[in-house]
Amino acid sequence: MLTLIQFPWSPFCITIRHILERHRIPHHICNIPNHDRTAVIQATNGRAYTVPCLVDGKTTVADFTDFGQEVARHVDAKYKIGLFPADKEGIQLILAQYIEGQLEDIGFRVNDSEIIPKLPLVERVMVTRHKERKFGKGCVQQWARDRRQLCAEFATRLAPMDSVLAGSPYLLGDRPLFVDYDLYGILGNYLYSGKTKLPALKHLRHWYKRM
């Protein structure tokens, strides 16, 4: 039985969780607070502190590289899902870089501005400290003030995905590959608070229902 160590709203955890759920792979979920990575550190023997982290018997996998797909590739190889066909490696890399860069950069700000203020006190302060060290003091409050503008920018950056989906049911053909789950995770994070909706992009909305 697999165990997925995660933050429920993390876009990259949503990606892995949806792969497991959609392919009916038995697994347990271990939710941890954002500020306490003890479970990941212990599971990886100090090699990693990021989520998602997957415990598979005596093997523990995390995304050890900056642009990590190790967890997804482990699940794909073990269960032979076919998320990374060799002839799509290049284009998947390009799409994933856009999804995890241009889209995630906006989506997480919208979600964080809703989620962080509602966290328990200690977790809220520690997560805010982490964000402010990276993005500057008062960043969460600024994202809240800019939410409408951020949502509009998110829709603009999603438009190329909608154009791609006008010609096929999934991003790279007639079945979902890793980049479909990658995009699903980013959208899942953006929608997590329940305060946002998918932009009015017809093909993207149809794709999301299929996913």
C-alpha positions as CSV (number, residue, x, y, z in Angstrom):
1,M,0.0,0.0,0.0
2,L,1.3,3.4,-1.0
3,T,1.3,6.3,1.4
4,L,1.2,9.8,0.0
5,I,2.6,12.5,2.4
6,Q,1.1,15.8,1.3
7,F,-0.4,19.2,1.9
8,P,-4.0,18.9,0.7
9,W,-3.9,22.1,-1.4
10,S,-0.4,21.7,-2.9
11,P,-0.7,21.7,-6.7
12,F,1.9,19.0,-7.1
13,C,0.3,16.8,-4.4
14,I,-3.1,17.2,-6.2
15,T,-1.4,16.0,-9.3
16,I,-0.1,12.8,-7.7
17,R,-3.3,12.3,-5.7
18,H,-5.4,12.5,-8.9
19,I,-3.2,10.0,-10.7
20,L,-3.6,7.5,-7.9
21,E,-7.4,8.1,-7.7
22,R,-8.1,8.1,-11.4
23,H,-6.2,4.8,-11.8
24,R,-7.7,3.3,-8.7
25,I,-4.3,2.7,-7.1
26,P,-4.7,1.8,-3.4
27,H,-3.1,4.4,-1.1
28,H,-3.2,6.1,2.2
29,I,-3.1,9.9,2.6
30,C,-0.9,11.5,5.3
31,N,-1.6,15.2,5.6
32,I,1.1,17.2,7.3
33,P,1.1,20.9,8.3
34,N,3.1,23.1,5.9
35,H,5.6,24.2,8.6
36,D,6.4,20.7,9.9
37,R,8.2,18.4,7.4
38,T,9.2,15.8,10.0
39,A,7.3,13.0,8.3
40,V,9.0,13.7,5.0
41,I,12.5,14.1,6.5
42,Q,12.2,10.9,8.4
43,A,10.7,8.9,5.5
44,T,13.6,10.1,3.2
45,N,16.3,9.8,5.9
46,G,17.0,13.5,5.5
47,R,17.3,13.5,1.7
48,A,14.2,15.6,1.1
49,Y,11.8,17.9,2.8
50,T,9.3,18.7,0.0
51,V,5.9,17.2,-0.9
52,P,4.6,15.2,-2.5
53,C,6.5,12.3,-0.9
54,L,5.5,8.8,-1.6
55,V,6.3,5.8,0.6
56,D,6.2,2.5,-1.3
57,G,7.2,-0.3,1.1
58,K,10.9,0.1,1.7
59,T,11.2,2.7,-1.1
60,T,10.5,6.4,-0.5
61,V,10.4,8.8,-3.4
62,A,10.3,12.6,-3.4
63,D,10.9,15.1,-6.1
64,F,14.6,15.6,-5.3
65,T,15.4,17.8,-8.3
66,D,14.2,21.4,-8.8
67,F,12.0,20.4,-11.7
68,G,11.0,17.1,-10.2
69,Q,8.8,14.4,-11.7
70,E,10.3,11.6,-9.7
71,V,7.1,10.7,-7.8
72,A,5.0,10.7,-10.9
73,R,7.5,8.6,-12.8
74,H,7.8,6.1,-10.0
75,V,4.0,5.6,-10.0
76,D,3.9,5.5,-13.8
77,A,6.7,2.9,-14.0
78,K,5.3,0.7,-11.3
79,Y,1.7,0.6,-12.5
80,K,2.5,0.9,-16.2
81,I,0.1,3.8,-16.8
82,G,2.0,5.3,-19.8
83,L,2.1,8.9,-18.6
84,F,5.6,9.5,-20.2
85,P,5.7,8.0,-23.7
86,A,9.2,8.3,-25.2
87,D,8.0,10.2,-28.3
88,K,6.3,12.9,-26.1
89,E,9.3,13.5,-23.7
90,G,10.4,16.8,-25.3
91,I,7.0,18.4,-25.7
92,Q,5.9,17.3,-22.2
93,L,8.9,19.0,-20.8
94,I,8.2,22.2,-22.6
95,L,4.5,22.1,-21.5
96,A,5.3,21.2,-17.9
97,Q,7.7,24.1,-17.7
98,Y,5.0,26.5,-18.8
99,I,2.4,24.9,-16.5
100,E,4.6,24.8,-13.4
101,G,6.2,28.2,-14.1
102,Q,3.8,30.6,-15.7
103,L,0.6,29.1,-14.4
104,E,1.6,27.9,-10.9
105,D,3.2,31.3,-10.2
106,I,-0.1,33.0,-10.4
107,G,-2.4,30.3,-9.1
108,F,-0.7,29.7,-5.8
109,R,-0.8,33.4,-5.0
110,V,-4.6,33.4,-5.4
111,N,-5.0,30.3,-3.3
112,D,-2.5,31.3,-0.6
113,S,-4.2,34.6,-0.1
114,E,-7.4,32.7,0.8
115,I,-6.0,29.7,2.7
116,I,-3.1,31.1,4.8
117,P,-5.2,33.6,6.8
118,K,-7.5,30.7,7.8
119,L,-4.7,28.3,9.1
120,P,-4.3,27.6,12.8
121,L,-2.2,30.3,14.5
122,V,1.2,28.6,14.6
123,E,1.0,27.2,11.1
124,R,-0.3,30.5,9.8
125,V,2.6,32.5,11.3
126,M,5.2,30.0,10.1
127,V,3.8,29.8,6.6
128,T,3.6,33.5,6.4
129,R,7.2,33.8,7.6
130,H,8.2,31.4,4.8
131,K,6.4,33.3,2.2
132,E,7.6,36.7,3.3
133,R,11.3,35.5,3.3
134,K,10.8,34.6,-0.4
135,F,8.4,37.2,-1.7
136,G,8.7,40.1,0.8
137,K,6.9,41.4,3.9
138,G,3.2,41.7,3.5
139,C,3.1,39.6,0.3
140,V,0.0,37.5,1.4
141,Q,-2.0,40.7,2.1
142,Q,-0.8,42.1,-1.2
143,W,-2.0,39.0,-3.1
144,A,-5.4,39.4,-1.4
145,R,-5.6,43.0,-2.6
146,D,-4.6,42.0,-6.1
147,R,-6.8,38.9,-6.3
148,R,-9.0,40.2,-9.1
149,Q,-6.0,41.2,-11.2
150,L,-4.3,37.9,-10.5
151,C,-7.3,35.9,-11.5
152,A,-7.5,37.9,-14.8
153,E,-3.8,37.2,-15.5
154,F,-4.3,33.5,-14.7
155,A,-7.1,33.4,-17.3
156,T,-4.8,35.1,-19.8
157,R,-2.1,32.6,-19.2
158,L,-4.5,29.7,-19.5
159,A,-5.7,30.8,-22.9
160,P,-2.9,28.9,-24.8
161,M,-4.0,25.7,-23.0
162,D,-7.5,26.3,-24.2
163,S,-6.3,26.8,-27.8
164,V,-4.4,23.5,-27.6
165,L,-7.5,21.7,-26.3
166,A,-9.6,23.0,-29.2
167,G,-7.9,20.4,-31.4
168,S,-7.8,17.3,-29.1
169,P,-9.6,16.0,-26.0
170,Y,-6.3,16.1,-24.0
171,L,-3.2,18.3,-24.2
172,L,-1.2,15.8,-26.4
173,G,-3.8,13.5,-27.9
174,D,-6.7,11.3,-27.1
175,R,-5.7,10.2,-23.6
176,P,-4.3,12.1,-20.6
177,L,-0.5,12.1,-20.1
178,F,1.5,13.6,-17.3
179,V,1.0,17.2,-18.4
180,D,-2.7,16.8,-18.1
181,Y,-2.4,15.8,-14.5
182,D,0.2,18.5,-14.0
183,L,-2.3,21.1,-15.3
184,Y,-5.1,19.5,-13.2
185,G,-3.0,20.0,-10.1
186,I,-2.4,23.7,-10.8
187,L,-6.1,24.2,-11.4
188,G,-7.0,22.2,-8.3
189,N,-4.8,24.5,-6.2
190,Y,-6.3,27.6,-7.8
191,L,-9.8,26.3,-7.1
192,Y,-9.1,24.8,-3.6
193,S,-10.4,27.6,-1.5
194,G,-13.8,27.5,-3.2
195,K,-13.6,31.2,-3.8
196,T,-12.5,31.0,-7.4
197,K,-14.0,29.5,-10.6
198,L,-12.5,28.2,-13.8
199,P,-12.1,31.0,-16.4
200,A,-14.7,31.1,-19.2
201,L,-12.5,29.0,-21.6
202,K,-14.8,26.5,-23.2
203,H,-12.3,23.8,-24.2
204,L,-10.5,24.0,-20.9
205,R,-13.7,23.5,-19.0
206,H,-14.7,20.5,-21.1
207,W,-11.2,19.0,-20.5
208,Y,-11.5,19.6,-16.8
209,K,-14.7,17.6,-16.7
210,R,-13.1,14.8,-18.6
211,M,-10.2,14.8,-16.1
